[in-house]
Amino acid sequence: MPDARFETDPNAPAQLVPASAKEVVEALAYGLSYDERGRPNRSATGRDLVAALAAEHLAGYLERAGFVVMRRVPGQPHTA
């Protein structure tokens, strides 16, 4: 019996679109600045600046190397 909580088939492939360069930089900077629980990584002062610079460098390299980063299409907002 299908689960009524899912409006679409959860096993269906996700709809993907190319991420913009800005989205890639923001995602990389966040990943470099915070751990898997969303807490700031413990490192030296200025970690946000270093993470932003590293993210820009990595995103630039990915673009020059011909990589295309995909992201899911945003879903419908959550209703409580």
Backbone as ProteinMPNN parsed JSONL, in Angstrom:
{"seq_chain_A": "MPDARFETDPNAPAQLVPASAKEVVEALAYGLSYDERGRPNRSATGRDLVAALAAEHLAGYLERAGFVVMRRVPGQPHTA", "coords_chain_A": {"N_chain_A": [[0.852, -1.182, 0.0], [0.7, 2.163, -0.91], [2.432, 4.886, 0.645], [0.751, 7.585, 2.003], [1.958, 9.968, 2.618], [3.774, 10.729, 0.74], [3.757, 12.625, -2.134], [4.77, 12.144, -4.594], [6.497, 9.493, -6.275], [8.914, 8.14, -4.214], [11.088, 6.763, -5.162], [11.54, 7.636, -7.665], [13.625, 9.24, -10.115], [15.371, 12.194, -9.155], [14.568, 15.565, -10.086], [16.884, 17.456, -11.69], [18.857, 20.429, -11.936], [21.336, 22.603, -13.388], [23.604, 24.02, -11.06], [24.211, 27.4, -10.113], [27.242, 29.377, -10.35], [27.519, 30.956, -8.076], [25.892, 29.575, -6.22], [27.349, 27.211, -5.956], [29.752, 28.166, -4.825], [28.747, 29.186, -2.387], [27.766, 26.817, -1.185], [30.127, 25.288, -0.955], [31.656, 26.975, 0.727], [30.077, 26.944, 3.03], [30.237, 24.226, 3.69], [32.953, 24.081, 4.303], [33.094, 25.693, 6.527], [31.385, 24.775, 8.529], [30.411, 21.94, 10.582], [28.964, 18.592, 10.209], [26.688, 18.831, 11.734], [25.977, 21.433, 11.674], [27.376, 23.11, 13.29], [29.893, 25.566, 13.956], [33.132, 24.935, 12.631], [35.983, 24.255, 14.577], [38.561, 26.334, 14.431], [41.276, 28.482, 13.441], [41.148, 32.078, 13.923], [39.287, 34.0, 11.592], [38.228, 32.119, 9.94], [35.952, 32.159, 8.305], [36.61, 33.9, 6.216], [38.795, 32.553, 5.09], [37.513, 30.17, 4.342], [35.697, 31.171, 2.442], [37.452, 32.172, 0.477], [38.782, 29.798, -0.263], [36.601, 28.347, -1.218], [35.816, 29.88, -3.449], [38.099, 29.539, -5.034], [38.057, 26.73, -5.446], [35.563, 26.429, -6.777], [36.067, 27.918, -9.082], [38.096, 26.352, -10.227], [36.668, 23.97, -10.723], [34.86, 24.896, -12.651], [36.613, 25.696, -14.745], [37.675, 23.217, -15.351], [35.601, 21.981, -16.54], [33.511, 20.795, -15.165], [30.12, 20.174, -14.236], [27.969, 21.09, -11.818], [25.181, 19.763, -10.286], [21.91, 20.434, -8.926], [19.047, 19.719, -6.875], [15.71, 20.466, -7.937], [13.988, 22.982, -6.233], [11.623, 21.945, -3.81], [8.099, 21.905, -2.914], [7.047, 24.274, -0.43], [7.202, 23.483, 3.055], [4.357, 22.497, 4.872], [2.828, 23.095, 7.901]], "CA_chain_A": [[0.0, 0.0, 0.0], [1.558, 3.352, -0.961], [2.406, 5.806, 1.789], [0.044, 8.805, 1.603], [2.777, 11.153, 2.901], [4.543, 11.085, -0.448], [2.935, 13.017, -3.276], [5.394, 11.539, -5.765], [7.207, 8.256, -5.994], [10.227, 8.468, -3.64], [12.141, 6.073, -5.909], [11.694, 8.278, -8.973], [14.827, 10.08, -10.157], [15.167, 13.603, -8.799], [14.726, 16.525, -11.17], [18.11, 18.203, -11.428], [19.189, 21.579, -12.782], [22.694, 23.06, -13.085], [23.75, 25.028, -10.008], [24.964, 28.58, -10.546], [28.561, 29.495, -9.717], [27.307, 31.513, -6.736], [25.378, 28.502, -5.371], [28.453, 26.287, -5.69], [30.65, 28.836, -3.879], [28.088, 29.238, -1.081], [27.717, 25.467, -0.625], [31.484, 24.91, -0.556], [32.047, 27.784, 1.883], [29.344, 26.424, 4.189], [30.834, 22.936, 4.026], [34.27, 24.301, 4.9], [32.963, 26.47, 7.761], [30.534, 24.131, 9.533], [30.449, 20.482, 10.583], [27.743, 17.946, 9.726], [25.555, 19.221, 12.583], [25.744, 22.864, 11.52], [28.162, 23.882, 14.258], [31.13, 26.08, 13.35], [34.359, 24.165, 12.834], [36.936, 24.925, 15.462], [39.808, 26.626, 13.724], [41.851, 29.797, 13.733], [40.347, 33.258, 13.628], [39.217, 34.308, 10.169], [37.871, 30.904, 9.192], [34.963, 32.464, 7.267], [37.333, 34.479, 5.086], [39.575, 31.478, 4.47], [36.565, 29.261, 3.694], [35.168, 31.842, 1.252], [38.513, 32.201, -0.536], [38.985, 28.428, -0.737], [35.419, 27.972, -1.992], [35.91, 30.552, -4.747], [39.17, 28.878, -5.782], [37.583, 25.41, -5.861], [34.501, 26.594, -7.772], [36.723, 28.344, -10.316], [38.773, 25.199, -10.803], [35.649, 23.071, -11.262], [34.333, 25.499, -13.879], [37.647, 25.616, -15.789], [37.886, 21.814, -15.693], [34.45, 21.503, -17.292], [32.527, 20.111, -14.336], [28.804, 20.78, -14.07], [27.4, 20.678, -10.537], [23.723, 19.764, -10.378], [21.176, 20.503, -7.667], [17.637, 19.37, -7.013], [14.748, 21.551, -8.084], [13.364, 23.187, -4.924], [10.294, 21.369, -3.667], [7.071, 22.768, -2.363], [7.327, 24.623, 0.959], [6.628, 22.622, 4.087], [3.158, 23.016, 5.536], [2.726, 22.516, 9.246]], "C_chain_A": [[0.889, 1.234, 0.0], [1.361, 4.242, 0.258], [1.806, 7.13, 1.331], [0.864, 10.066, 1.851], [3.537, 11.627, 1.678], [3.6, 11.426, -1.588], [3.48, 12.411, -4.562], [6.107, 10.277, -5.328], [8.591, 8.581, -5.444], [11.38, 7.8, -4.378], [12.363, 6.668, -7.292], [12.956, 9.137, -8.977], [14.493, 11.542, -9.873], [15.333, 14.477, -10.035], [15.907, 17.418, -10.812], [18.269, 19.342, -12.422], [20.623, 21.992, -12.447], [22.683, 24.136, -11.998], [24.549, 26.2, -10.562], [26.312, 28.601, -9.827], [28.427, 30.015, -8.287], [26.806, 30.437, -5.771], [26.478, 27.514, -5.003], [29.404, 26.893, -4.663], [30.032, 28.851, -2.488], [28.057, 27.866, -0.416], [29.095, 25.015, -0.156], [31.934, 25.679, 0.682], [31.347, 27.293, 3.142], [29.958, 25.103, 4.644], [32.202, 23.064, 4.671], [34.184, 24.993, 6.256], [32.237, 25.739, 8.879], [30.644, 22.619, 9.438], [29.098, 19.922, 10.145], [26.504, 18.283, 10.548], [25.257, 20.713, 12.505], [26.473, 23.722, 12.529], [29.444, 24.365, 13.596], [32.312, 25.157, 13.64], [35.299, 24.953, 13.726], [38.248, 25.106, 14.698], [40.243, 28.036, 14.073], [40.878, 30.919, 13.38], [40.391, 33.545, 12.129], [38.807, 33.132, 9.321], [36.87, 31.189, 8.078], [35.628, 33.04, 6.021], [38.112, 33.399, 4.343], [38.651, 30.514, 3.729], [36.012, 29.878, 2.413], [36.205, 31.87, 0.133], [38.748, 30.813, -1.124], [37.817, 27.986, -1.612], [35.449, 28.612, -3.375], [36.966, 29.896, -5.63], [38.693, 27.521, -6.311], [36.505, 25.506, -6.942], [35.084, 27.035, -9.115], [37.425, 27.196, -11.008], [37.76, 24.243, -11.436], [35.089, 23.597, -12.583], [35.34, 25.383, -15.023], [37.867, 24.182, -16.251], [36.682, 21.207, -16.414], [33.417, 20.747, -16.48], [31.22, 20.894, -14.314], [28.23, 20.22, -12.776], [25.893, 20.826, -10.64], [23.118, 19.862, -8.979], [19.736, 20.115, -7.938], [16.801, 20.619, -7.221], [14.089, 21.741, -6.724], [11.945, 22.627, -4.903], [9.3, 22.379, -3.141], [7.406, 23.086, -0.914], [6.596, 23.693, 1.916], [5.389, 23.276, 4.68], [3.015, 22.322, 6.873], [1.284, 22.32, 9.642]], "O_chain_A": [[1.77, 1.337, 0.854], [0.269, 4.331, 0.818], [2.295, 7.735, 0.377], [0.511, 11.132, 1.348], [3.905, 12.798, 1.587], [2.748, 10.621, -1.965], [2.73, 12.191, -5.513], [6.293, 10.037, -4.135], [9.378, 9.233, -6.13], [12.528, 8.221, -4.238], [13.272, 6.253, -8.011], [13.318, 9.704, -7.946], [13.459, 12.052, -10.303], [16.133, 14.174, -10.92], [15.922, 18.056, -9.759], [17.875, 19.24, -13.583], [21.08, 21.754, -11.33], [21.854, 25.046, -12.019], [25.452, 26.017, -11.379], [26.495, 27.921, -8.817], [29.142, 29.566, -7.391], [27.249, 30.389, -4.624], [26.534, 27.035, -3.871], [29.819, 26.208, -3.728], [30.717, 28.559, -1.508], [28.296, 27.758, 0.786], [29.222, 24.425, 0.917], [32.53, 25.098, 1.589], [31.959, 27.233, 4.209], [30.171, 24.887, 5.837], [32.572, 22.237, 5.504], [35.113, 24.888, 7.056], [32.446, 26.043, 10.053], [30.929, 22.071, 8.373], [28.2, 20.671, 9.76], [25.384, 18.042, 10.099], [24.37, 21.202, 13.205], [26.224, 24.924, 12.622], [30.02, 23.66, 12.769], [32.469, 24.663, 14.756], [35.389, 26.177, 13.628], [38.938, 24.141, 14.372], [39.631, 28.696, 14.912], [39.917, 30.722, 12.636], [41.42, 33.35, 11.482], [39.013, 33.139, 8.107], [36.916, 30.551, 7.026], [35.249, 32.703, 4.899], [38.089, 33.341, 3.113], [38.963, 30.087, 2.617], [35.871, 29.186, 1.404], [35.876, 31.62, -1.027], [38.897, 30.665, -2.337], [38.018, 27.326, -2.632], [35.139, 27.954, -4.368], [36.756, 29.717, -6.829], [38.899, 27.2, -7.482], [36.531, 24.75, -7.913], [34.64, 26.574, -10.166], [37.365, 27.07, -12.231], [37.967, 23.763, -12.55], [34.871, 22.829, -13.52], [34.973, 25.016, -16.14], [38.208, 23.949, -17.411], [36.732, 20.056, -16.85], [32.528, 20.117, -17.052], [31.219, 22.124, -14.367], [28.03, 19.012, -12.654], [25.386, 21.878, -11.03], [23.717, 19.44, -7.99], [19.262, 20.172, -9.073], [17.144, 21.697, -6.737], [13.668, 20.76, -6.11], [11.172, 22.808, -5.844], [9.618, 23.552, -2.948], [7.994, 22.251, -0.227], [5.513, 23.189, 1.616], [5.383, 24.476, 4.954], [3.077, 21.096, 6.956], [1.005, 21.843, 10.742]]}, "name": "protein", "num_of_chains": 1, "seq": "MPDARFETDPNAPAQLVPASAKEVVEALAYGLSYDERGRPNRSATGRDLVAALAAEHLAGYLERAGFVVMRRVPGQPHTA"}
